[in-house]
Amino acid sequence: MRIQVRIEGGFAQLPGLSTPRTLDSATLSAQNANEMRQLVQAANFFELPAVQDKPARGADYRTYHITVEDNGRSHTLQVSDPIRDPQLQALLSFVQRHIQ
């Protein structure tokens, strides 16, 4: 399983954040790879619409473009702060912890 995250926007737009970062389960410990898979399943990632709730107009929130590839399936979604879905937030937090 691979998860790619690209970040746009925010109060201080930093060019380095917009570079896609990828987390591959093959590079993780068995425990972390299993946790990643469980988080994707808990979020029902492949069933989520491509665009989640957008923030209020004029707000300077970050927007995350998240792509999950697994067993020939691929799905990309866009979600902005604040992320209302706790399972999706948990998945994003996990990925961010492991790609930094």
C-alpha positions in Angstrom: 0.0 0.0 0.0 1.2 3.5 -0.8 -0.2 6.8 0.3 0.8 10.1 -1.3 0.0 13.5 0.3 0.4 16.9 -1.3 -0.5 20.0 0.8 -1.6 23.4 -0.6 -2.5 26.7 1.1 -2.3 27.7 4.7 -1.4 31.0 6.3 2.3 30.8 5.2 2.4 29.0 1.9 5.7 27.0 1.9 6.7 25.6 -1.5 8.2 22.5 0.1 4.8 21.4 1.4 3.3 21.3 -2.1 5.9 18.6 -3.1 4.1 15.2 -3.0 5.4 13.0 -0.2 4.8 9.2 -0.4 4.6 6.6 2.4 5.0 3.0 1.3 4.0 0.2 3.6 6.9 -1.8 2.4 9.3 0.6 4.2 7.4 0.4 7.5 7.6 -2.2 10.3 5.0 -4.9 10.1 3.1 -3.2 13.0 3.1 0.2 11.4 2.1 -1.3 8.0 -0.8 -3.1 9.6 -1.8 0.1 11.4 -1.7 2.0 8.1 -4.0 -0.6 6.4 -6.4 -0.5 9.4 -6.6 3.3 9.2 -7.4 3.3 5.5 -10.1 0.7 6.1 -11.5 2.5 9.2 -11.8 5.7 7.1 -13.6 3.8 4.3 -11.1 5.7 2.1 -12.0 4.1 -1.2 -15.7 4.9 -0.7 -15.2 8.6 0.2 -16.1 11.2 -2.4 -13.2 12.8 -4.2 -13.8 16.2 -2.6 -14.7 16.5 1.1 -16.2 19.5 2.8 -14.4 22.7 1.8 -13.7 25.4 4.4 -15.6 28.7 4.6 -14.8 31.1 1.8 -11.9 33.4 2.5 -10.5 31.1 5.2 -6.7 30.4 4.9 -6.8 26.6 5.5 -4.5 23.9 4.2 -5.9 21.6 1.6 -4.6 18.0 1.4 -4.6 15.9 -1.7 -4.4 12.3 -0.5 -3.9 9.3 -2.9 -4.0 5.7 -1.7 -2.9 2.9 -4.0 -3.5 -0.7 -2.9 -3.7 -4.0 -4.9 -4.3 -2.2 -8.2 -6.9 0.2 -6.8 -6.2 3.9 -6.6 -8.3 6.7 -5.1 -7.6 10.4 -4.6 -9.4 12.8 -2.4 -9.1 16.4 -1.4 -9.9 17.6 2.1 -9.3 20.9 3.8 -8.8 22.0 7.4 -10.5 21.5 9.7 -10.9 17.8 8.9 -14.3 16.8 10.4 -14.0 13.0 9.9 -12.0 11.7 12.8 -10.9 8.5 10.9 -9.6 10.5 8.0 -7.8 12.9 10.4 -6.2 9.8 12.1 -5.0 8.5 8.8 -3.5 11.8 7.7 -1.8 12.3 11.1 -0.3 8.8 10.8 1.0 9.5 7.3 2.4 12.9 8.4 4.2 11.3 11.4 5.9 8.7 9.2 6.9 10.8 6.2 8.7 13.5 8.3 
